[in-house]
């Protein structure tokens, strides 16, 4: 028993009007791949246009991948992050501004080992290579708990 399926396909004509066309599955492949169908000038134009469009998309993807993205990623001067642990937060901030780096967040914590205003930790770590304008996170001492 042969399977006979019918499909209703929306067909756009050359003038912009829409028609629903009923095509049987069995005959569809024969019609689409027949020499008479492919040899018509409008079909050749369609195939050429589609091929050109696919080639354009592929070329654009290559351009993005190998030319534009690398320029965006590698743009900017590289800077080595200085060692800030043990320094006063104001001096550390001035040093970072000189290098073109910024402080994103300063978290203050109590510490028995460091005086108030001393940098306890930093991220990114010292000697890391980062882009100019990068933001750093600092953990700064509030001094001993209880103010003594």
DRENDO-1510 file (C-alpha; in Angstrom, 1 decimal, always signed):
<recs>
REC; n; res; u; v; w
REC; 1; UNK; +0.0; +0.0; +0.0 .
REC; 2; UNK; +1.6; +3.3; -1.1 .
REC; 3; UNK; +1.5; +6.2; +1.3 .
REC; 4; UNK; -0.1; +9.2; -0.4 .
REC; 5; UNK; +0.3; +12.5; +1.5 .
REC; 6; UNK; -0.9; +15.9; +0.4 .
REC; 7; UNK; +0.6; +19.2; +1.6 .
REC; 8; UNK; -0.8; +22.7; +1.4 .
REC; 9; UNK; +2.1; +25.0; +0.7 .
REC; 10; UNK; +1.9; +28.8; +0.7 .
REC; 11; UNK; +3.1; +30.0; -2.7 .
REC; 12; UNK; +4.2; +33.6; -3.3 .
REC; 13; UNK; +3.8; +34.7; -6.9 .
REC; 14; UNK; +6.1; +37.1; -8.7 .
REC; 15; UNK; +3.6; +39.9; -8.2 .
REC; 16; UNK; +3.3; +39.5; -4.4 .
REC; 17; UNK; +0.0; +37.6; -4.2 .
REC; 18; UNK; -0.3; +34.5; -2.1 .
REC; 19; UNK; -1.9; +31.2; -3.1 .
REC; 20; UNK; -2.3; +27.9; -1.4 .
REC; 21; UNK; -1.1; +25.1; -3.6 .
REC; 22; UNK; -1.9; +21.4; -3.0 .
REC; 23; UNK; +1.1; +19.2; -3.8 .
REC; 24; UNK; +1.3; +15.5; -3.3 .
REC; 25; UNK; +4.5; +14.2; -1.6 .
REC; 26; UNK; +5.1; +11.6; -4.2 .
REC; 27; UNK; +5.2; +14.0; -7.1 .
REC; 28; UNK; +6.8; +16.9; -5.3 .
REC; 29; UNK; +10.4; +15.5; -5.4 .
REC; 30; UNK; +9.9; +14.6; -9.1 .
REC; 31; UNK; +8.8; +18.1; -10.0 .
REC; 32; UNK; +11.4; +20.0; -7.9 .
REC; 33; UNK; +14.4; +18.0; -9.2 .
REC; 34; UNK; +13.2; +17.6; -12.7 .
REC; 35; UNK; +15.3; +19.1; -15.5 .
REC; 36; UNK; +12.4; +21.1; -16.9 .
REC; 37; UNK; +11.8; +22.7; -13.5 .
REC; 38; UNK; +15.4; +23.6; -12.8 .
REC; 39; UNK; +16.0; +24.8; -16.4 .
REC; 40; UNK; +13.5; +27.7; -16.3 .
REC; 41; UNK; +15.2; +31.1; -16.1 .
REC; 42; UNK; +13.2; +32.2; -13.0 .
REC; 43; UNK; +14.3; +29.0; -11.1 .
REC; 44; UNK; +17.9; +29.5; -12.1 .
REC; 45; UNK; +17.7; +33.1; -10.8 .
REC; 46; UNK; +16.2; +31.8; -7.6 .
REC; 47; UNK; +18.9; +29.2; -7.1 .
REC; 48; UNK; +21.6; +31.7; -8.0 .
REC; 49; UNK; +20.2; +34.3; -5.6 .
REC; 50; UNK; +19.9; +31.7; -2.8 .
REC; 51; UNK; +23.4; +30.5; -3.4 .
REC; 52; UNK; +24.7; +34.1; -3.3 .
REC; 53; UNK; +22.8; +34.8; -0.1 .
REC; 54; UNK; +24.3; +31.7; +1.6 .
REC; 55; UNK; +27.8; +32.7; +0.4 .
REC; 56; UNK; +27.3; +36.2; +1.7 .
REC; 57; UNK; +26.2; +35.0; +5.2 .
REC; 58; UNK; +29.2; +32.6; +5.3 .
REC; 59; UNK; +31.6; +35.4; +4.3 .
REC; 60; UNK; +30.1; +37.8; +6.9 .
REC; 61; UNK; +30.5; +35.1; +9.6 .
REC; 62; UNK; +34.1; +34.7; +8.7 .
REC; 63; UNK; +34.7; +38.4; +8.7 .
REC; 64; UNK; +33.1; +38.7; +12.2 .
REC; 65; UNK; +35.1; +35.8; +13.5 .
REC; 66; UNK; +38.5; +36.6; +12.2 .
REC; 67; UNK; +38.5; +40.4; +11.8 .
REC; 68; UNK; +36.0; +42.3; +13.8 .
REC; 69; UNK; +35.8; +40.2; +17.1 .
REC; 70; UNK; +39.6; +40.1; +17.5 .
REC; 71; UNK; +39.8; +43.9; +17.2 .
REC; 72; UNK; +37.1; +44.3; +19.8 .
REC; 73; UNK; +38.6; +41.8; +22.2 .
REC; 74; UNK; +42.2; +42.9; +21.8 .
REC; 75; UNK; +41.5; +46.6; +21.8 .
REC; 76; UNK; +43.0; +48.6; +24.7 .
REC; 77; UNK; +46.3; +48.8; +26.4 .
REC; 78; UNK; +47.4; +45.9; +28.7 .
REC; 79; UNK; +48.4; +46.8; +32.2 .
REC; 80; UNK; +50.0; +44.7; +34.9 .
REC; 81; UNK; +48.1; +44.8; +38.2 .
REC; 82; UNK; +50.3; +46.1; +41.1 .
REC; 83; UNK; +50.5; +44.5; +44.5 .
REC; 84; UNK; +48.2; +46.4; +46.7 .
REC; 85; UNK; +48.0; +44.2; +49.8 .
REC; 86; UNK; +49.5; +46.0; +52.8 .
REC; 87; UNK; +49.1; +49.5; +51.3 .
REC; 88; UNK; +46.8; +52.2; +52.4 .
REC; 89; UNK; +43.6; +52.2; +50.4 .
REC; 90; UNK; +44.0; +55.9; +49.4 .
REC; 91; UNK; +47.6; +55.3; +48.1 .
REC; 92; UNK; +46.4; +52.1; +46.3 .
REC; 93; UNK; +43.5; +54.0; +44.7 .
REC; 94; UNK; +46.0; +56.7; +43.4 .
REC; 95; UNK; +48.3; +54.0; +42.1 .
REC; 96; UNK; +45.4; +52.3; +40.2 .
REC; 97; UNK; +44.3; +55.6; +38.7 .
REC; 98; UNK; +47.8; +56.2; +37.4 .
REC; 99; UNK; +47.7; +52.9; +35.6 .
REC; 100; UNK; +44.2; +53.5; +34.2 .
REC; 101; UNK; +42.5; +51.0; +36.4 .
REC; 102; UNK; +39.4; +51.5; +38.6 .
REC; 103; UNK; +38.2; +50.3; +41.9 .
REC; 104; UNK; +34.8; +48.5; +41.5 .
REC; 105; UNK; +34.1; +47.7; +45.2 .
REC; 106; UNK; +35.8; +48.2; +48.5 .
REC; 107; UNK; +34.6; +45.7; +51.1 .
REC; 108; UNK; +35.5; +46.6; +54.7 .
REC; 109; UNK; +36.1; +43.9; +57.3 .
REC; 110; UNK; +37.4; +43.8; +60.8 .
REC; 111; UNK; +41.0; +42.6; +61.2 .
REC; 112; UNK; +43.2; +42.1; +64.2 .
REC; 113; UNK; +46.3; +41.9; +62.0 .
REC; 114; UNK; +46.0; +45.2; +60.0 .
REC; 115; UNK; +45.3; +48.8; +60.9 .
REC; 116; UNK; +42.3; +50.6; +59.6 .
REC; 117; UNK; +42.4; +51.5; +55.8 .
REC; 118; UNK; +45.0; +48.8; +54.9 .
REC; 119; UNK; +44.3; +46.6; +51.8 .
REC; 120; UNK; +43.9; +42.9; +52.9 .
REC; 121; UNK; +43.0; +41.3; +49.6 .
REC; 122; UNK; +42.6; +42.2; +46.0 .
REC; 123; UNK; +41.1; +40.7; +42.8 .
REC; 124; UNK; +42.6; +40.3; +40.2 .
REC; 125; UNK; +45.8; +39.2; +41.9 .
REC; 126; UNK; +49.1; +41.0; +41.7 .
REC; 127; UNK; +51.1; +40.7; +38.4 .
REC; 128; UNK; +47.9; +39.7; +36.5 .
REC; 129; UNK; +47.8; +41.3; +33.0 .
REC; 130; UNK; +44.5; +43.1; +32.4 .
REC; 131; UNK; +43.1; +45.7; +30.0 .
REC; 132; UNK; +43.2; +49.4; +30.8 .
REC; 133; UNK; +40.0; +50.4; +32.5 .
REC; 134; UNK; +39.5; +47.1; +34.3 .
REC; 135; UNK; +37.8; +47.3; +37.7 .
REC; 136; UNK; +39.4; +45.8; +40.8 .
REC; 137; UNK; +37.9; +44.5; +44.0 .
REC; 138; UNK; +39.6; +45.4; +47.3 .
REC; 139; UNK; +39.1; +44.1; +50.8 .
REC; 140; UNK; +40.1; +46.8; +53.3 .
REC; 141; UNK; +40.6; +46.5; +57.1 .
REC; 142; UNK; +38.3; +48.4; +59.4 .
REC; 143; UNK; +40.7; +47.8; +62.3 .
REC; 144; UNK; +40.1; +45.8; +65.4 .
REC; 145; UNK; +36.5; +44.9; +66.2 .
REC; 146; UNK; +35.2; +47.0; +69.0 .
REC; 147; UNK; +37.4; +50.0; +68.1 .
REC; 148; UNK; +40.2; +49.2; +70.5 .
</recs>
